């Protein structure tokens, strides 16, 4: 007796599971846990991509030249090694980044600046969900407060001490002030294709700043698809 072939949708799923579709790195928001990103990673995996999730670490924002650089180097190395393992040395498989909020934006920038040129050129696109347009202490504080969206009173309580701590670090580390400018330059110079999702009612990442970032990227030749909803949460 011949074995019963799998259902058509299973055959399609298996064919889509080829590693040749590429790699997706999901960069989470501040203080998120790997389990929070599992659903997003699974969405990409079901479409045949090898997905890796990176949880948010606030120290990446405060210490861009120590913690941030090391984090970016670690991610860049793992992406390179995974690409070699899955596709070999002559791989043309693309790499994508799916980025959430300011924390994800910082992780993205650190990764891009740490990637060797041969692999940075393989980054085919960026998907952003409410990604920050700026990388300063004020924006970091808003991002910190957004982590307490289920208990906003706690975010309001802890926000001022967080802001003061950031300002204290900024006072002794001049590079922190320069990080916002470097963040913008990295986004302008790297990865031409963007898919940007945002909402006009985002309380933590002002939509006008995101619109300015999109317009700046388009001005330097970026291929940006911008979806701005009238209403919605961060």
C-alpha positions in Angstrom: 0.0 0.0 0.0 1.3 3.4 -1.0 1.7 5.9 1.9 -0.9 8.7 1.9 0.8 11.9 0.7 0.7 14.8 3.2 -2.0 17.5 2.7 -1.2 20.2 0.2 -0.8 22.9 2.8 1.9 20.7 4.6 3.7 20.2 1.3 3.7 23.9 0.7 5.0 24.6 4.3 7.8 22.1 3.8 8.9 23.7 0.6 8.8 27.1 2.2 11.0 25.9 5.0 14.2 25.9 2.8 17.0 27.8 4.5 17.7 29.5 1.2 14.9 32.0 1.9 17.2 33.9 4.3 17.7 35.0 7.9 15.6 37.4 10.0 16.7 39.0 13.2 13.9 40.3 15.4 15.1 43.1 17.7 12.8 43.6 20.7 11.7 46.6 22.6 13.1 47.6 26.0 12.9 45.0 28.7 11.1 42.5 26.6 11.8 38.8 27.0 12.5 36.2 24.4 9.0 34.7 25.0 7.5 38.0 24.0 9.1 37.8 20.6 8.4 34.1 20.0 5.2 34.8 18.1 6.9 37.2 15.7 9.8 34.8 15.2 7.4 31.9 14.5 5.6 34.1 11.9 8.8 34.4 10.0 9.8 30.8 10.5 6.4 29.6 9.1 7.4 31.5 5.9 10.6 29.7 5.5 13.1 32.1 7.1 15.5 31.3 9.9 14.5 33.7 12.6 16.5 34.7 15.7 15.0 36.9 18.5 17.1 39.4 20.5 15.5 40.7 23.7 15.9 44.3 24.8 18.8 45.4 27.0 18.6 49.0 28.3 22.4 49.2 28.8 22.7 49.2 25.0 21.2 52.7 25.1 23.3 54.1 27.9 26.7 52.6 27.0 26.9 52.6 23.1 30.6 52.3 23.0 30.9 49.4 25.4 27.8 47.3 25.9 26.2 48.5 22.7 29.3 47.7 20.5 29.8 44.3 22.1 26.1 43.4 21.6 26.3 44.5 17.9 29.5 42.5 17.4 28.0 39.4 19.0 24.8 39.6 16.8 26.8 40.3 13.6 29.1 37.3 14.3 26.2 35.0 14.9 24.4 36.1 11.7 27.6 35.5 9.7 28.1 32.1 11.3 24.5 31.1 10.8 24.6 32.2 7.2 27.7 30.1 6.5 26.2 27.1 8.3 22.9 27.3 6.4 24.0 28.5 3.0 27.7 28.1 2.6 30.4 30.6 1.7 28.9 31.6 -1.7 25.5 32.3 -0.3 23.2 35.0 -1.8 20.5 34.4 0.8 19.2 37.7 2.2 19.3 39.0 5.7 16.3 41.0 7.2 15.9 42.9 10.4 12.5 43.3 12.1 12.9 46.2 14.6 10.7 47.2 17.5 10.7 50.6 19.3 13.8 52.6 20.4 15.6 49.6 21.9 15.3 47.6 18.7 16.6 50.6 16.8 19.7 50.9 19.0 20.4 47.2 18.6 19.9 47.5 14.8 22.4 50.4 14.6 25.0 48.6 16.7 24.6 45.5 14.6 25.0 47.4 11.3 28.1 49.1 12.4 29.7 45.8 13.5 28.8 43.8 10.4 31.6 43.2 7.9 31.0 44.9 4.6 30.5 41.6 2.8 27.5 40.8 5.0 26.1 44.3 5.5 25.6 44.4 1.7 23.4 41.3 2.1 20.9 43.0 4.4 18.0 43.2 2.0 15.5 45.1 4.1 14.3 46.4 7.4 10.8 46.2 8.9 10.2 48.7 11.7 7.3 48.7 14.2 7.3 52.0 16.0 11.1 52.3 15.8 12.5 55.5 17.3 13.7 58.2 15.0 16.1 59.6 17.6 18.4 58.1 20.1 18.7 60.5 23.0 17.9 60.3 26.7 14.4 61.8 26.3 13.5 59.2 23.7 15.1 56.4 25.8 13.0 57.5 28.8 9.8 57.3 26.7 10.8 53.9 25.6 11.4 52.9 29.2 8.0 54.1 30.2 6.4 52.1 27.3 7.8 48.9 28.9 5.2 49.4 31.7 2.2 49.8 29.3 0.2 47.3 31.5 1.0 49.5 34.6 1.5 53.0 33.3 1.5 54.4 36.8 4.7 52.4 37.4 6.3 53.9 34.3 5.4 57.4 35.4 6.9 56.7 38.8 10.1 55.2 37.5 10.5 57.4 34.4 12.1 60.4 36.2 14.8 58.4 38.0 15.6 56.7 34.7 15.9 60.1 33.0 18.2 61.4 35.8 20.4 58.3 35.5 20.7 58.8 31.8 21.6 62.4 32.2 24.2 61.4 34.8 25.8 59.0 32.4 25.6 61.6 29.6 27.5 64.0 31.9 30.5 61.7 32.2 30.4 60.1 28.7 30.4 62.7 25.9 30.0 59.9 23.4 26.4 59.4 24.5 25.5 62.8 23.2 27.1 61.9 19.8 25.2 58.6 19.6 22.0 60.2 18.2 23.9 61.7 15.3 25.7 58.5 14.6 22.4 56.5 14.8 20.9 58.8 12.1 24.0 58.5 9.9 24.0 54.7 10.1 20.3 54.5 9.1 20.9 56.8 6.2 24.0 55.0 4.9 22.8 51.4 5.4 20.1 49.2 3.9 18.1 50.9 1.1 14.7 49.1 1.5 12.5 49.8 4.5 8.9 48.8 5.5 7.9 51.3 8.2 4.8 50.8 10.4 3.7 53.5 12.8 0.6 55.2 14.3 -0.3 58.9 14.8 -1.3 58.2 18.4 1.9 56.6 19.5 2.6 58.1 23.0 6.2 57.0 23.1 7.7 57.5 19.6 6.3 60.8 18.1 5.0 60.1 14.6 6.2 63.5 13.2 9.8 62.4 14.0 9.3 59.1 12.2 7.9 60.9 9.2 10.9 63.1 9.1 13.2 60.1 9.2 11.3 58.4 6.4 11.5 61.6 4.3 15.3 61.9 5.0 15.8 58.3 3.9 13.8 58.8 0.7 15.8 61.9 0.0 19.0 59.8 -0.2 17.4 57.3 -2.5 15.8 54.9 0.0 13.0 52.6 -1.1 10.6 53.2 1.9 7.0 51.9 2.1 5.5 53.9 5.0 2.2 52.7 6.6 1.0 55.3 9.1 -2.3 54.5 10.9 -4.6 57.2 12.3 -5.1 55.4 15.6 -3.3 52.7 17.5 -1.1 51.9 20.5 2.7 51.8 20.6 
